[in-house]
C-alpha cells in the first residue's frame, strides 16, 4: 500500500506519493500521449492522422507485364585489325596499310570516314623499344547508321586478311520512346487489374502505396561467329554480290523489350 511520504534530498524537503513500480514499467497510453501533443502543438495533427491511417492500412499487390518487339535502326561494329607497323591516333588511317585498306573498303560501301574511329592501339614490342616498325593491333569502331549498310560493311571487313569483327552493338533510335510507351502500358494494365479485383470484392481503391518496375529483354550485343568469318574470307566476292555476302551470319536485329510492374494499392475500408 502506498501513501504520502516525506523525502529529504540535499537539505530540501518535499512531499509526494511513493513511486508505483508497476506504473513505472507500464507502457504509456498512446491516446493520452497524442492528446497531450495536440494540446501543446497543432503541428502534430498531420502525424496523428497518418498514424490513424496506417492503423487501418489494407492493400493488394498486383503484377503485370507489357512487351513489344523493337527493330534495330543501325549497329556499331567492333573491328580488330592486325598491322605490320605502329602508328598512333588518326595517323593510322593514312599510314597503317591494313587500317587504310579497311577504311577505303568501308568508304566504298557508303560509310563516311567520320563514322570510323580508332578506340585503341596496342603495340607488340620485341626488342624492348617501341618503334614504327613494331607490329600493332588496332581496335576500330564502325558506325552503320542504317541497317542497309550493315551487310556490305560486314562483308568488306571479313574479306580482308587482317581484319576481324569482335562484336556488334545494335542501335535502336526509337528505344527511349518505346520504353516510355511500354512502361505506361504496363502501369495501365496493373491499374486495370487492381480496379477489377476490388470491384469483385465490393470495395474500391484508395490510392497507391508502392510501385516498382523492371525492364528486360534488350540484347544489344552479339558476337559474330568466327567460322562464318573464316568461310567468307575464302570466298571471292564480285561487286554485285557484296551486299548479300553477310547473309550467312544470320544476325538478328530485333529484340523484345519487356516491362514488369508490381504495385501495392491501398483499399478503402468500409
Helices and strands as residue ranges (DSSP letters): E 4-9, E 12-17, H 21-25, H 30-40, G 42-44, H 45-55, E 59-71, E 74-83, H 91-95, H 97-108, G 113-115, E 116-124, E 135-144, H 148-158, E 163-171, H 175-200, E 205-216, E 221-222, H 226-234, G 242-249, E 254-267
